Structure formats: C-alpha cells, structure tokens
Amino acid sequence: MIWLLSRLFVWPVKTGVGSAKVGYKTGRLLGYRRIFVFGLGVAVGLLLAPVTGAELRDRIRRMIDGEAAGGLQPTWNTNGAGDGVVDLTLEATP
C-alpha cells in the first residue's frame, strides 16, 4: 500500500534525474555553445515568423488535402515608400 503513495513522489524524481542525464549526455556530445546557438536561432525564427502558428497549420492542412492555395498570392506594396518594391508575404486576396 505504501507504494501507491510513494510513487507520487518517486516518479517525478526519476523523471527529473533521467532528463538531467539525457541533457548532460547531449551537452557532452554536441557542446553547450552549439545547443545554445541553435536554441537562439529557433527563438529568433519564432519571433520573426510572418504568420501565426494557427495560420501556418491551416495552410499546411490545405496543402496536404490537395486544395488550392486559397488565393494566396504575393501582394504589391502600394504605400508609395519605394516604387518597384515587392512585398512577398502571402496574404489572402478576397
């Protein structure tokens, strides 16, 4: 009966120790600087992403289903701040 109560405390400790071991071995294999730079690149990429995750998942789902791109076309920048500048972001056209 005591094992029912102790597993509430033992399993999280085992999981924490196991993930620490995996983290240590990964750090030894790849190097902490490389892991940090990779993580920094992922973070910057997520911050600069042109669309939200929900929009991207919807776009990928439509592509997998074989539907058309849904009117997604490159739009021209018409704000007058530079003639001939093309805005290559994909926006849905009505």
TIMARRO-302925 format. One record per atom (N, C-alpha, C, O): residue number from 1; residue in three letters; chain; atom name; x negated, y negated, z. Coordinates in pm, whole numbers, plus 50000, padded with zeros to 5 digits. Atoms other than C-alpha are relative to their C-alpha. Layout:
BEGIN
    i   aa  ch  at      u      v      w
  NUM  ALA   A  CA      X      Y      Z
...
This chain:
BEGIN
    i   aa  ch  at      u      v      w
    1  MET   A   N  49918  50119  50000
    1  MET   A  CA  50000  50000  50000
    1  MET   A   C  49914  49875  50000
    1  MET   A   O  49953  49772  49945
    2  ILE   A   N  50085  50118  49995
    2  ILE   A  CA  49711  49765  50066
    2  ILE   A   C  49951  49960  49862
    2  ILE   A   O  49922  49842  49839
    3  TRP   A   N  50049  50031  50134
    3  TRP   A  CA  49603  49790  49701
    3  TRP   A   C  50097  49910  49925
    3  TRP   A   O  50056  49834  49838
    4  LEU   A   N  49903  50089  50063
    4  LEU   A  CA  49927  49617  49597
    4  LEU   A   C  49974  49854  50035
    4  LEU   A   O  49988  49765  49952
    5  LEU   A   N  50028  50137  49957
    5  LEU   A  CA  49834  49312  49799
    5  LEU   A   C  49861  49954  49958
    5  LEU   A   O  49842  49838  49922
    6  SER   A   N  50137  50041  50030
    6  SER   A  CA  49462  49316  49730
    6  SER   A   C  49980  49973  49852
    6  SER   A   O  49892  49894  49817
    7  ARG   A   N  50022  50023  50143
    7  ARG   A  CA  49497  49329  49351
    7  ARG   A   C  50035  49859  49959
    7  ARG   A   O  49985  49810  49857
    8  LEU   A   N  49971  50140  50030
    8  LEU   A  CA  49644  48980  49356
    8  LEU   A   C  49876  49912  50015
    8  LEU   A   O  49865  49807  49951
    9  PHE   A   N  50122  50076  49979
    9  PHE   A  CA  49304  48860  49475
    9  PHE   A   C  49881  50059  49926
    9  PHE   A   O  49792  49986  49883
   10  VAL   A   N  50115  49932  50059
   10  VAL   A  CA  49069  49118  49326
   10  VAL   A   C  49996  49980  49848
   10  VAL   A   O  49889  49954  49793
   11  TRP   A   N  50000  50010  50146
   11  TRP   A  CA  49179  49099  48960
   11  TRP   A   C  49956  49863  49950
   11  TRP   A   O  49879  49858  49854
   12  PRO   A   N  50052  50129  50047
   12  PRO   A  CA  49128  48722  48923
   12  PRO   A   C  49849  49985  50024
   12  PRO   A   O  49780  49922  49944
   13  VAL   A   N  50144  50006  49973
   13  VAL   A  CA  48783  48757  49082
   13  VAL   A   C  49925  50083  49897
   13  VAL   A   O  49822  50039  49845
   14  LYS   A   N  50064  49917  50101
   14  LYS   A  CA  48693  49043  48847
   14  LYS   A   C  50002  49931  49864
   14  LYS   A   O  49903  49936  49791
   15  THR   A   N  49989  50071  50127
   15  THR   A  CA  48816  48841  48550
   15  THR   A   C  49903  49883  49995
   15  THR   A   O  49839  49860  49892
   16  GLY   A   N  50094  50112  49996
   16  GLY   A  CA  48614  48539  48658
   16  GLY   A   C  49855  50045  49988
   16  GLY   A   O  49776  49982  49918
   17  VAL   A   N  50137  49947  50007
   17  VAL   A  CA  48298  48744  48708
   17  VAL   A   C  49972  50052  49860
   17  VAL   A   O  49862  50031  49807
   18  GLY   A   N  50018  49948  50135
   18  GLY   A  CA  48349  48916  48373
   18  GLY   A   C  49981  49889  49897
   18  GLY   A   O  49895  49899  49810
   19  SER   A   N  50015  50110  50096
   19  SER   A  CA  48396  48589  48185
   19  SER   A   C  49870  49925  50023
   19  SER   A   O  49811  49874  49928
   20  ALA   A   N  50130  50063  49974
   20  ALA   A  CA  48090  48445  48358
   20  ALA   A   C  49887  50080  49937
   20  ALA   A   O  49793  50023  49882
   21  LYS   A   N  50102  49914  50063
   21  LYS   A  CA  47885  48744  48240
   21  LYS   A   C  50000  49980  49849
   21  LYS   A   O  49893  49970  49788
   22  VAL   A   N  49991  50019  50144
   22  VAL   A  CA  48011  48701  47884
   22  VAL   A   C  49944  49863  49961
   22  VAL   A   O  49873  49851  49862
   23  GLY   A   N  50052  50134  50027
   23  GLY   A  CA  47935  48329  47896
   23  GLY   A   C  49849  49995  50012
   23  GLY   A   O  49782  49931  49931
   24  TYR   A   N  50145  49997  49981
   24  TYR   A  CA  47585  48393  48026
   24  TYR   A   C  49931  50071  49884
   24  TYR   A   O  49831  50023  49832
   25  LYS   A   N  50060  49925  50110
   25  LYS   A  CA  47511  48654  47760
   25  LYS   A   C  50011  49924  49868
   25  LYS   A   O  49918  49927  49788
   26  THR   A   N  49985  50080  50121
   26  THR   A  CA  47648  48430  47485
   26  THR   A   C  49901  49884  50000
   26  THR   A   O  49841  49853  49898
   27  GLY   A   N  50096  50109  49989
   27  GLY   A  CA  47436  48143  47611
   27  GLY   A   C  49857  50046  49975
   27  GLY   A   O  49779  49975  49912
   28  ARG   A   N  50134  49947  50024
   28  ARG   A  CA  47126  48360  47612
   28  ARG   A   C  49979  50035  49854
   28  ARG   A   O  49869  50017  49801
   29  LEU   A   N  50010  49957  50138
   29  LEU   A  CA  47199  48488  47261
   29  LEU   A   C  49993  49881  49904
   29  LEU   A   O  49906  49877  49816
   30  LEU   A   N  49989  50111  50095
   30  LEU   A  CA  47292  48162  47086
   30  LEU   A   C  49926  49875  50045
   30  LEU   A   O  49879  49797  49962
   31  GLY   A   N  50061  50122  49948
   31  GLY   A  CA  47146  47895  47310
   31  GLY   A   C  50108  49900  50037
   31  GLY   A   O  50206  49882  49965
   32  TYR   A   N  49898  50091  49950
   32  TYR   A  CA  47336  47639  47509
   32  TYR   A   C  50012  49875  49915
   32  TYR   A   O  50121  49819  49902
   33  ARG   A   N  49995  50119  50084
   33  ARG   A  CA  47244  47350  47282
   33  ARG   A   C  50086  50026  49876
   33  ARG   A   O  50166  49940  49838
   34  ARG   A   N  49920  49968  50119
   34  ARG   A  CA  47395  47524  46977
   34  ARG   A   C  50148  50011  50036
   34  ARG   A   O  50233  49964  49961
   35  ILE   A   N  49860  49987  49958
   35  ILE   A  CA  47712  47611  47167
   35  ILE   A   C  50058  49862  50027
   35  ILE   A   O  50172  49835  49990
   36  PHE   A   N  49952  50135  49970
   36  PHE   A  CA  47743  47250  47288
   36  PHE   A   C  50024  49922  49871
   36  PHE   A   O  50127  49855  49858
   37  VAL   A   N  49985  50074  50125
   37  VAL   A  CA  47690  47105  46940
   37  VAL   A   C  50119  50054  49920
   37  VAL   A   O  50194  49977  49860
   38  PHE   A   N  49884  49942  50067
   38  PHE   A  CA  47943  47349  46792
   38  PHE   A   C  50130  49951  50064
   38  PHE   A   O  50223  49911  49994
   39  GLY   A   N  49881  50048  49930
   39  GLY   A  CA  48198  47254  47058
   39  GLY   A   C  50026  49853  49975
   39  GLY   A   O  50141  49810  49961
   40  LEU   A   N  49986  50142  50030
   40  LEU   A  CA  48131  46886  46998
   40  LEU   A   C  50055  49980  49859
   40  LEU   A   O  50138  49892  49836
   41  GLY   A   N  49949  50008  50136
   41  GLY   A  CA  48191  46939  46625
   41  GLY   A   C  50147  50036  49991
   41  GLY   A   O  50222  49972  49918
   42  VAL   A   N  49859  49962  49998
   42  VAL   A  CA  48520  47114  46693
   42  VAL   A   C  50084  49887  50060
   42  VAL   A   O  50190  49855  50008
   43  ALA   A   N  49926  50109  49935
   43  ALA   A  CA  48630  46833  46926
   43  ALA   A   C  50014  49880  49907
   43  ALA   A   O  50122  49822  49897
   44  VAL   A   N  49994  50114  50092
   44  VAL   A  CA  48543  46561  46675
   44  VAL   A   C  50093  50032  49882
   44  VAL   A   O  50169  49947  49838
   45  GLY   A   N  49912  49960  50109
   45  GLY   A  CA  48716  46756  46398
   45  GLY   A   C  50147  49994  50039
   45  GLY   A   O  50231  49953  49958
   46  LEU   A   N  49862  50006  49954
   46  LEU   A  CA  49033  46784  46605
   46  LEU   A   C  50046  49856  50019
   46  LEU   A   O  50162  49823  49994
   47  LEU   A   N  49963  50140  49982
   47  LEU   A  CA  49025  46414  46686
   47  LEU   A   C  50023  49929  49867
   47  LEU   A   O  50108  49840  49858
   48  LEU   A   N  49992  50067  50129
   48  LEU   A  CA  48982  46314  46322
   48  LEU   A   C  50091  50070  49901
   48  LEU   A   O  50098  50030  49785
   49  ALA   A   N  49914  49925  50091
   49  ALA   A  CA  49229  46563  46174
   49  ALA   A   C  50109  49909  49944
   49  ALA   A   O  50169  49831  50017
   50  PRO   A   N  49904  50091  50063
   50  PRO   A  CA  49460  46390  45924
   50  PRO   A   C  50146  50032  50032
   50  PRO   A   O  50231  49944  50016
   51  VAL   A   N  49862  49964  49970
   51  VAL   A  CA  49776  46579  46029
   51  VAL   A   C  50005  50069  50135
   51  VAL   A   O  49904  50114  50188
   52  THR   A   N  49983  49930  49873
   52  THR   A  CA  49918  46725  46344
   52  THR   A   C  49998  50150  49977
   52  THR   A   O  50013  50196  49864
   53  GLY   A   N  50004  49855  50010
   53  GLY   A  CA  49896  47095  46416
   53  GLY   A   C  50131  50058  49947
   53  GLY   A   O  50129  50153  49870
   54  ALA   A   N  49871  49950  50046
   54  ALA   A  CA  50269  47146  46359
   54  ALA   A   C  50016  49981  49849
   54  ALA   A   O  50066  50070  49780
   55  GLU   A   N  49993  50025  50144
   55  GLU   A  CA  50249  46987  46013
   55  GLU   A   C  49910  50095  49924
   55  GLU   A   O  49948  50146  49818
   56  LEU   A   N  50093  49910  50067
   56  LEU   A  CA  49947  47197  45922
   56  LEU   A   C  50053  50143  50000
   56  LEU   A   O  50045  50212  49898
   57  ARG   A   N  49942  49866  49996
   57  ARG   A  CA  50114  47520  46039
   57  ARG   A   C  50116  50013  49903
   57  ARG   A   O  50131  50117  49838
   58  ASP   A   N  49888  49998  50093
   58  ASP   A  CA  50425  47431  45837
   58  ASP   A   C  49950  50006  49856
   58  ASP   A   O  50005  50079  49774
   59  ARG   A   N  50056  50000  50134
   59  ARG   A  CA  50215  47360  45529
   59  ARG   A   C  49940  50137  49966
   59  ARG   A   O  49959  50187  49855
   60  ILE   A   N  50059  49867  50023
   60  ILE   A  CA  50025  47691  45566
   60  ILE   A   C  50110  50104  49984
   60  ILE   A   O  50100  50193  49899
   61  ARG   A   N  49888  49905  50011
   61  ARG   A  CA  50352  47880  45621
   61  ARG   A   C  50065  49991  49863
   61  ARG   A   O  50099  50094  49804
   62  ARG   A   N  49941  50016  50134
   62  ARG   A  CA  50494  47732  45298
   62  ARG   A   C  49908  50056  49893
   62  ARG   A   O  49955  50115  49796
   63  MET   A   N  50093  49947  50099
   63  MET   A  CA  50178  47824  45108
   63  MET   A   C  50002  50153  50000
   63  MET   A   O  49996  50214  49894
   64  ILE   A   N  49996  49854  49991
   64  ILE   A  CA  50193  48184  45234
   64  ILE   A   C  50129  50053  49940
   64  ILE   A   O  50128  50156  49873
   65  ASP   A   N  49872  49956  50055
   65  ASP   A  CA  50561  48212  45142
   65  ASP   A   C  50007  49981  49849
   65  ASP   A   O  50100  50032  49786
   66  GLY   A   N  50003  50018  50143
   66  GLY   A  CA  50471  48105  44788
   66  GLY   A   C  50082  49883  49951
   66  GLY   A   O  50104  49869  49830
   67  GLU   A   N  49923  50116  50042
   67  GLU   A  CA  50676  47788  44786
   67  GLU   A   C  49906  49895  49942
   67  GLU   A   O  49785  49900  49961
   68  ALA   A   N  50079  50111  50054
   68  ALA   A  CA  50561  47479  44603
   68  ALA   A   C  49946  49917  50116
   68  ALA   A   O  49986  49934  50231
   69  ALA   A   N  50065  50080  49897
   69  ALA   A  CA  50352  47226  44790
   69  ALA   A   C  50097  49904  50066
   69  ALA   A   O  50059  49832  50159
   70  GLY   A   N  49901  50084  49933
   70  GLY   A  CA  50672  47042  44877
   70  GLY   A   C  49985  49854  49967
   70  GLY   A   O  50016  49769  50051
   71  GLY   A   N  50014  50139  50038
   71  GLY   A  CA  50596  46724  44688
   71  GLY   A   C  49878  49934  50059
   71  GLY   A   O  49870  49811  50063
   72  LEU   A   N  50120  50059  49944
   72  LEU   A  CA  50258  46676  44849
   72  LEU   A   C  49905  49963  49886
   72  LEU   A   O  49855  50050  49815
   73  GLN   A   N  50087  50049  50105
   73  GLN   A  CA  50054  46461  44613
   73  GLN   A   C  49913  49889  50057
   73  GLN   A   O  49954  49821  50151
   74  PRO   A   N  50081  50113  49955
   74  PRO   A  CA  49767  46219  44658
   74  PRO   A   C  50073  49870  49970
   74  PRO   A   O  50129  49852  49862
   75  THR   A   N  49931  50127  50019
   75  THR   A  CA  49909  45870  44705
   75  THR   A   C  49899  49889  49975
   75  THR   A   O  49786  49894  50025
   76  TRP   A   N  50086  50114  50028
   76  TRP   A  CA  49762  45547  44574
   76  TRP   A   C  50012  49898  50110
   76  TRP   A   O  50121  49873  50163
   77  ASN   A   N  50004  50104  49898
   77  ASN   A  CA  49658  45282  44821
   77  ASN   A   C  50045  49870  49935
   77  ASN   A   O  49976  49819  49847
   78  THR   A   N  49946  50121  50062
   78  THR   A  CA  49872  44976  44736
   78  THR   A   C  49997  49881  50093
   78  THR   A   O  50076  49787  50075
   79  ASN   A   N  50001  50112  49907
   79  ASN   A  CA  49781  44745  45021
   79  ASN   A   C  49916  49883  49949
   79  ASN   A   O  49906  49781  50017
   80  GLY   A   N  50075  50109  50060
   80  GLY   A  CA  49560  44532  44792
   80  GLY   A   C  49863  49979  50060
   80  GLY   A   O  49796  49882  50025
   81  ALA   A   N  50130  50018  49935
   81  ALA   A  CA  49248  44579  45006
   81  ALA   A   C  49892  50077  49926
   81  ALA   A   O  49812  50145  49990
   82  GLY   A   N  50101  49929  50077
   82  GLY   A  CA  49036  44718  44728
   82  GLY   A   C  50063  50068  49881
   82  GLY   A   O  50120  50176  49893
   83  ASP   A   N  49939  49943  50120
   83  ASP   A  CA  49150  44780  44376
   83  ASP   A   C  49926  50125  49958
   83  ASP   A   O  49803  50131  49967
   84  GLY   A   N  50060  49877  50045
   84  GLY   A  CA  49088  45126  44245
   84  GLY   A   C  49968  50098  50111
   84  GLY   A   O  49908  50202  50085
   85  VAL   A   N  50025  49910  49888
   85  VAL   A  CA  49070  45286  44592
   85  VAL   A   C  50112  50101  50006
   85  VAL   A   O  50230  50064  50007
   86  VAL   A   N  49900  49892  49996
   86  VAL   A  CA  49247  45620  44606
   86  VAL   A   C  50007  50055  50141
   86  VAL   A   O  49906  50093  50200
   87  ASP   A   N  49977  49938  49871
   87  ASP   A  CA  49397  45740  44929
   87  ASP   A   C  50031  50147  49975
   87  ASP   A   O  50136  50179  49920
   88  LEU   A   N  49986  49859  50032
   88  LEU   A  CA  49351  46118  44912
   88  LEU   A   C  50074  50078  50109
   88  LEU   A   O  50075  50201  50106
   89  THR   A   N  49920  49928  49902
   89  THR   A  CA  49567  46200  45212
   89  THR   A   C  50126  50051  49934
   89  THR   A   O  50182  49984  49847
   90  LEU   A   N  49881  49940  50060
   90  LEU   A  CA  49856  46427  45125
   90  LEU   A   C  50122  49958  50078
   90  LEU   A   O  50137  49990  50196
   91  GLU   A   N  49878  50044  49936
   91  GLU   A  CA  50188  46269  45201
   91  GLU   A   C  50118  50051  49918
   91  GLU   A   O  50111  50060  49796
   92  ALA   A   N  49880  49953  50070
   92  ALA   A  CA  50532  46399  45118
   92  ALA   A   C  50067  49882  49931
   92  ALA   A   O  50091  49778  49994
   93  THR   A   N  49932  50105  50075
   93  THR   A  CA  50695  46191  44847
   93  THR   A   C  50149  50033  49992
   93  THR   A   O  50186  50148  49970
   94  PRO   A   N  49855  49972  50000
   94  PRO   A  CA  51075  46152  44858
   94  PRO   A   C  50052  50035  49864
   94  PRO   A   O  50171  50061  49849
